[in-house]
């Protein structure tokens, strides 16, 4: 499978877009995908870093003589006109054709740009968090927390587009999942503080925090300060840190999760680092360093995910006041820590990768000896809640039902597994040329993006073994929004609460 990323890093944009794309790229590469990057040659780009990770990168020129000076802020970040970028990107993609997935992570690109790429790829994933422009995409990821996130992209993406919304899908590196498993409850006094305002920190909040540390006399607390290699204030920050004994400066680290795990509190910005902190239960005081972070931090603070002061550009006095308030409130820090752990589990990249590269599932017909475990799976509240009868199932009734259908060729029950581990169940009720499908994932396997692969595996089985079937239907309750989105993104057309798909064209 061939997957190409179009994203940029620069002194204006920062490094966040590239870094989260690299997280996804690493997971896809581990699954056997051929991955490449298309980036523009802007000041502060991460081309060398991308190459150091053994990815091919194609740099586009940073100049465009026809570029309109009356450009928007995000077009300015692009460095050229959107049309120029679309044409140049298309030219590079032709060298890769066919491209299985094009991943776009750039605030300056929209549906017009994406539409131009459609003849070289059938599948486009857009990573966004602005919700300020339409997209022509098949998948859209917005990994941030917003109070009203469900309707943010309703009129901005095609109806068939599957929307992956919220911190559940945050793209975090494997190191965060590994370190999370070792995290102990954060309580007691603060002994170490982690400071990070992104790879670039164009507003130089890092220096302001260092000044506060000195003036507030916080010499009993150790500080780990992290900056990126492209930070424009690097030399100044290095000189500041040399004068303060309890500050350790780290530049372009590859052990971010470990540093966070050793801290009791964080001072930093919004963006992806918000979800890194939550994944490790690290309470934080955060400040917006970009316009697109303001609403994110406001809504996150209301949900108890972070401590945010009611000032956009805080003075040193205000920072010191809020920092000391948080240092003196262990109950609030513990609350923020627990809310974060409950919100972000670090598996978002696995869920997304499972949707881009559907895992190979094995299907087998259920037999009589499977009766008890199917009863246990089906009776779990996470499965029952979306059934027509959500009540707990009586075992005797289940036994009678199961013994009746297990050998019925028109009501096949299939158990799916991956790498030898049971995953879920697909069941068909066949009537002439039509089959009604119902699927569910085992409770322990839910939330990892396997639903699409399970449905696809069931369809392939039906096409192979019941060649007379022309249509598949599925009946989904109105409140089961997740299943509705799954079936719609898999080509099913809604008809009241029933979904239908013609598979004649698949033969």
C-alpha positions in Angstrom: 0.0 0.0 0.0 1.3 3.5 -0.9 0.5 6.4 1.4 1.7 10.0 0.7 1.5 12.9 3.3 1.2 16.6 2.3 2.2 18.7 5.3 4.6 21.5 6.2 6.7 22.8 9.1 8.2 26.2 9.3 9.0 29.0 11.7 5.5 30.4 11.1 3.6 27.1 11.1 5.6 25.3 13.8 6.4 21.6 13.8 3.1 20.1 15.1 1.6 19.1 11.7 4.7 17.2 10.6 5.2 15.6 14.0 1.7 14.1 14.2 1.9 13.0 10.5 5.2 11.2 11.4 3.4 9.4 14.2 0.8 8.1 11.8 3.5 7.4 9.2 5.5 5.3 11.6 2.5 3.1 12.4 1.6 2.7 8.8 5.2 1.8 7.9 5.3 -0.8 10.6 2.3 -2.4 8.9 4.1 -2.6 5.6 3.0 0.6 3.8 5.2 2.5 1.5 5.2 6.1 2.9 6.4 9.4 1.4 6.2 13.1 2.2 5.6 16.1 0.1 6.6 19.3 1.9 7.4 22.9 0.9 11.0 24.2 1.4 10.1 26.8 4.0 12.4 28.3 6.6 12.4 26.0 9.6 11.2 22.9 7.7 11.9 19.4 9.1 13.2 17.9 5.9 16.4 16.5 7.4 14.5 15.1 10.4 12.0 13.3 8.1 14.9 11.9 6.1 16.6 10.7 9.3 13.5 8.5 9.8 14.1 6.9 6.4 11.2 8.5 4.6 11.4 9.8 1.1 10.6 13.5 1.0 9.9 15.7 -2.0 10.5 19.4 -1.4 8.4 21.9 -3.3 9.9 25.4 -4.1 9.1 28.1 -1.6 8.7 30.8 -4.2 5.8 31.8 -6.4 6.1 35.0 -8.5 2.3 35.1 -9.1 1.4 34.8 -5.4 -1.3 37.3 -4.4 -0.1 39.6 -1.7 -3.7 39.9 -0.4 -3.5 36.3 0.8 -5.0 35.0 4.0 -2.8 34.1 7.0 -2.9 30.4 6.3 -2.2 31.0 2.6 0.8 33.0 3.8 1.9 29.9 5.7 1.7 27.9 2.5 4.2 30.3 0.8 2.6 30.0 -2.6 -1.0 30.2 -4.0 -3.2 27.3 -3.3 -3.6 26.6 -7.1 0.2 26.5 -7.5 0.5 24.1 -4.6 -2.2 21.9 -6.0 -0.6 21.7 -9.5 2.9 21.0 -8.1 1.7 18.4 -5.6 -0.3 16.7 -8.4 2.9 16.5 -10.5 4.7 14.8 -7.7 1.9 12.4 -7.0 1.9 11.3 -10.7 5.3 9.7 -10.0 3.7 7.5 -7.3 0.5 6.7 -9.1 -1.6 4.9 -8.0 -1.6 6.3 -4.5 -3.8 4.4 -2.0 -4.2 7.2 0.5 -3.3 10.9 0.4 -3.1 12.4 3.9 -3.5 16.2 4.0 -2.6 18.2 7.1 -2.5 21.9 6.2 -4.7 24.8 7.1 -4.3 26.5 3.7 -5.7 23.5 1.7 -9.4 22.9 1.0 -11.8 21.0 -1.3 -10.6 22.7 -4.5 -7.0 21.6 -3.8 -8.2 18.1 -2.8 -10.4 17.7 -5.9 -7.4 18.2 -8.2 -5.7 15.2 -6.6 -8.7 12.9 -7.2 -7.4 11.4 -10.4 -4.2 10.0 -8.7 -5.9 8.7 -5.5 -9.3 7.4 -4.6 -8.9 8.0 -0.9 -8.1 11.2 0.9 -7.7 11.7 4.7 -7.8 15.3 5.9 -6.4 16.2 9.4 -7.9 19.5 10.5 -9.0 21.3 13.6 -10.3 24.6 12.3 -13.6 23.6 10.7 -13.5 26.8 8.6 -13.5 25.5 5.0 -15.0 22.6 3.0 -13.1 19.4 2.2 -13.4 16.7 -0.5 -12.3 13.8 1.6 -13.2 10.3 2.6 -11.9 10.5 6.2 -11.6 13.6 8.4 -9.7 13.6 11.6 -10.1 16.3 14.2 -8.4 15.0 17.4 -9.2 18.0 19.6 -11.7 18.5 22.3 -14.6 20.9 21.7 -17.8 21.3 23.6 -19.9 21.0 20.4 -17.6 18.9 18.2 -20.2 16.6 16.6 -21.6 19.3 14.3 -18.4 21.2 13.4 -18.0 19.6 10.0 -21.6 18.7 9.1 -21.7 21.0 6.1 -18.0 21.0 5.3 -17.5 17.3 4.2 -19.3 14.9 1.8 -22.1 12.8 3.4 -20.0 9.7 2.8 -17.0 11.1 4.7 -16.3 9.3 8.0 -15.5 11.8 10.7 -13.1 10.8 13.5 -13.7 13.4 16.1 -12.2 14.0 19.6 -9.1 13.0 21.7 -10.0 9.3 21.2 -8.2 9.6 17.9 -5.2 11.6 19.0 -2.1 10.7 17.1 0.4 9.8 19.8 3.6 7.9 19.5 4.0 4.4 20.8 6.3 5.7 23.6 3.2 7.3 25.2 1.3 4.0 25.4 4.3 2.3 26.8 5.0 4.9 29.5 1.3 5.2 30.3 1.3 1.6 31.5 3.9 2.5 34.1 2.3 5.7 35.4 1.5 5.9 39.1 -1.1 8.1 40.7 0.1 11.8 40.8 -0.3 13.1 44.3 1.5 15.2 46.9 3.8 18.1 46.4 5.3 19.2 43.1 9.0 18.4 42.9 9.5 18.6 39.1 7.9 20.8 36.4 8.0 20.1 32.7 8.0 23.2 30.4 7.2 22.9 26.7 5.6 25.4 24.2 6.1 23.5 21.0 9.0 22.9 18.7 9.2 26.6 17.5 7.5 28.7 20.3 7.5 31.8 18.1 6.0 33.9 20.9 9.0 32.9 23.2 6.8 31.9 26.1 9.6 29.6 27.2 11.8 32.6 28.1 9.0 34.2 30.0 8.5 31.1 32.1 12.2 30.9 32.9 12.0 34.5 34.1 9.1 33.7 36.4 11.0 30.7 37.8 13.8 33.0 38.8 11.7 35.9 40.2 9.3 33.6 42.1 12.2 31.9 43.9 11.1 28.4 43.0 14.5 26.9 43.7 13.2 23.8 45.5 11.5 22.6 42.3 13.5 21.1 39.4 12.5 22.2 35.8 12.9 20.3 32.5 12.6 22.8 29.7 12.2 21.4 26.2 12.6 23.3 22.9 12.9 22.3 19.3 16.1 22.6 17.2 14.5 25.2 15.0 13.4 27.5 17.9 14.4 31.0 16.8 15.2 32.0 20.4 17.4 29.0 21.1 20.7 30.9 21.8 18.9 33.3 24.2 17.2 30.4 26.1 20.4 28.5 26.4 22.1 31.5 28.1 19.1 31.9 30.4 19.2 28.3 31.5 22.9 28.3 32.1 22.3 30.8 34.9 19.7 28.7 36.8 20.9 25.6 38.6 17.5 23.9 38.9 16.7 24.1 35.2 17.8 21.5 32.7 17.4 22.4 29.0 16.6 19.7 26.4 16.8 20.3 22.7 14.8 18.2 20.1 14.3 15.3 22.4 13.2 11.8 21.5 12.2 10.8 25.1 9.3 13.3 25.6 7.0 10.7 27.2 9.7 9.8 29.7 10.4 13.4 30.7 6.6 14.0 31.1 6.2 10.9 33.2 8.9 12.1 35.6 7.2 15.5 36.2 4.4 16.4 38.6 3.2 19.4 36.7 3.5 20.9 33.2 3.5 24.5 31.9 2.9 24.6 28.2 0.8 25.4 25.2 -2.2 23.9 23.5 -2.1 21.6 20.4 -1.1 17.9 20.3 1.0 18.3 23.5 -2.4 18.8 25.4 -3.3 15.2 24.6 0.2 13.9 25.3 -0.1 15.3 28.8 -3.6 13.8 29.3 -2.5 10.4 28.1 0.1 10.4 30.9 -2.1 12.1 33.5 0.2 15.1 33.7 -1.7 18.1 35.1 -0.9 21.3 33.3 -1.3 25.0 33.2 -1.6 26.0 29.5 -1.4 29.2 27.5 -2.5 29.7 23.9 0.4 30.5 21.6 -1.7 30.4 18.4 -5.2 31.6 17.5 -6.5 28.0 16.8 -5.6 27.0 20.3 -7.8 29.5 22.1 -11.2 27.7 21.8 -9.5 24.3 22.3 -8.0 25.4 25.7 -11.2 27.2 26.8 -13.4 24.1 26.2 -10.7 21.7 27.6 -10.5 23.8 30.8 -14.3 23.7 31.3 -14.1 19.9 31.0 -11.4 19.7 33.6 -8.6 18.6 31.3 -6.3 21.6 31.9 -5.8 24.7 34.0 -6.2 27.9 31.9 -5.9 31.4 33.1 -8.4 34.0 31.9 -5.8 35.9 29.9 -4.6 35.5 26.4 -1.3 37.2 26.8 -0.3 36.8 30.4 2.2 39.0 32.1 4.9 37.6 34.3 3.0 38.6 37.4 -0.1 36.8 36.2 1.8 33.7 35.3 3.4 33.7 38.8 0.0 34.2 40.5 -1.6 31.2 38.7 1.4 29.0 39.0 1.5 29.4 42.8 -2.2 28.9 43.0 -1.9 25.6 41.2 1.1 24.5 43.2 -0.9 25.0 46.4 -3.9 23.0 45.2 -3.0 19.3 45.1 -6.7 18.3 44.8 -7.1 20.2 41.6 -4.0 18.8 40.2 -5.1 15.2 41.0 -8.5 16.0 39.4 -7.0 17.3 36.2 -4.7 14.2 36.1 -7.5 11.7 36.4 -9.8 13.5 33.9 -6.9 13.4 31.4 -6.2 9.7 31.9 -9.9 8.9 31.4 -10.1 11.0 28.2 -7.0 9.9 26.2 -5.8 6.3 26.1 -3.0 6.8 23.5 -4.5 4.3 21.0 -5.8 6.9 18.5 -3.0 6.2 15.9 -3.9 2.5 16.1 -7.6 3.2 15.4 -6.8 5.4 12.4 -4.2 3.0 11.0 -6.8 0.2 11.2 -9.1 2.3 9.0 -6.4 3.1 6.4 -5.0 -0.4 6.2 -7.8 -2.8 7.1 -6.2 -5.7 9.1 -6.5 -9.2 7.7 -9.2 -10.9 9.7 -9.9 -14.6 9.7 -13.5 -15.7 9.7 -14.9 -19.2 10.7 -18.3 -20.5 11.1 -19.4 -20.8 14.7 -20.0 -24.3 16.0 -21.9 -25.6 19.0 -18.9 -25.4 21.3 -18.9 -21.6 20.8 -22.3 -21.2 22.4 -21.1 -20.0 25.9 -18.5 -17.5 24.7 -21.0 -16.0 22.2 -23.4 -15.7 25.0 -20.8 -13.8 27.1 -19.9 -11.5 24.3 -23.5 -10.8 23.2 -24.6 -10.2 26.8 -22.0 -7.5 27.5 -23.8 -4.2 28.1 -21.7 -2.5 25.4 -23.2 -4.8 22.8 -26.7 -5.0 24.3 -27.2 -1.3 24.6 -27.7 -1.0 20.8 -29.8 -4.1 20.3 -33.6 -4.0 19.8 -33.9 -5.6 23.2 -31.2 -4.2 25.4 -32.3 -6.4 28.4 -29.9 -9.0 29.8 -30.2 -12.2 27.9 -31.4 -15.4 29.6 -29.0 -18.2 29.1 -31.7 -20.8 28.5 -33.3 -18.7 25.8 -29.9 -18.1 24.3 -29.2 -21.8 24.2 -32.5 -22.6 22.4 -31.8 -19.8 19.9 -28.2 -20.8 19.3 -28.9 -24.6 18.8 -31.6 -23.6 16.3 -29.4 -21.4 14.1 -25.9 -22.9 14.4 -26.6 -25.4 11.6 -28.9 -23.2 9.6 -27.2 -22.3 6.3 -29.4 -19.3 5.8 -28.4 -17.8 9.2 -24.7 -18.2 9.3 -22.8 -16.9 12.4 -19.2 -16.1 11.8 -16.5 -15.5 14.4 -13.7 -13.1 13.4 -10.2 -13.2 14.8 -6.9 -11.4 14.3 -3.5 -13.0 15.0 -5.3 -15.9 16.7 -7.3 -13.6 19.0 -11.1 -13.5 18.8 -12.3 -10.1 17.6 -16.0 -10.0 16.9 -19.1 -11.7 15.3 -20.8 -11.3 11.9 -24.2 -12.8 11.4 -26.4 -12.9 8.3 -30.1 -13.7 7.9 -30.5 -14.7 4.3 -33.7 -14.4 2.3 -33.5 -15.2 -1.4 -31.2 -12.5 -2.9 -30.9 -10.4 0.2 -28.9 -10.8 3.4 -29.4 -8.8 6.6 -26.1 -8.3 8.4 -25.5 -7.6 12.1 -22.0 -7.2 13.6 -20.5 -6.5 16.9 -17.0 -6.4 18.4 -16.1 -8.1 21.6 -16.0 -5.6 24.4 -12.2 -5.9 24.9 -11.6 -5.2 21.2 -13.9 -2.2 20.9 -12.5 1.3 20.2 -9.6 0.2 18.1 -11.0 0.9 14.6 -11.8 -2.7 13.8 -15.4 -2.2 12.9 -14.7 -1.4 9.2 -12.5 -4.4 8.8 -15.1 -6.7 10.4 -17.8 -5.5 8.1 -15.6 -5.8 5.1 -14.5 -9.3 6.0 -18.2 -10.3 6.3 -19.0 -8.9 2.9 -16.1 -10.8 1.3 -17.2 -14.0 2.9 -20.8 -13.5 1.6 -19.5 -12.8 -1.9 -17.3 -15.9 -1.9 -19.8 -18.4 -0.4 -23.2 -17.1 -1.4 -22.8 -15.8 -4.9 -26.6 -15.4 -5.4 -26.9 -12.5 -2.9 -27.3 -9.1 -4.5 -28.1 -6.8 -1.6 -27.0 -6.5 2.0 -29.2 -4.7 4.5 -28.6 -3.6 8.1 -31.1 -2.3 10.6 -29.5 0.3 13.0 -31.1 2.1 15.9 -31.3 5.9 15.5 -29.2 6.4 18.6 -26.4 4.2 17.4 -24.6 7.0 15.6 -21.2 5.2 15.4 -22.7 2.3 13.5 -24.6 4.6 11.2 -21.3 6.4 10.3 -19.6 3.0 9.9 -22.1 1.7 7.4 -22.4 4.9 5.5 -18.6 5.1 5.1 -18.7 1.5 3.8 -21.0 2.3 1.0 -24.4 1.6 2.5 -27.3 3.9 1.7 -29.7 4.8 4.5 -33.4 4.1 4.1 -35.1 5.1 7.4 -33.3 3.0 9.9 -32.3 0.3 7.4 -29.1 0.5 5.4 -28.6 -1.2 2.1 -25.7 -2.0 -0.3 -25.7 -3.6 -3.7 -22.8 -6.1 -4.1 -23.6 -7.1 -7.7 -20.9 -4.7 -8.8 -18.4 -6.4 -6.6 -18.7 -9.8 -8.3 
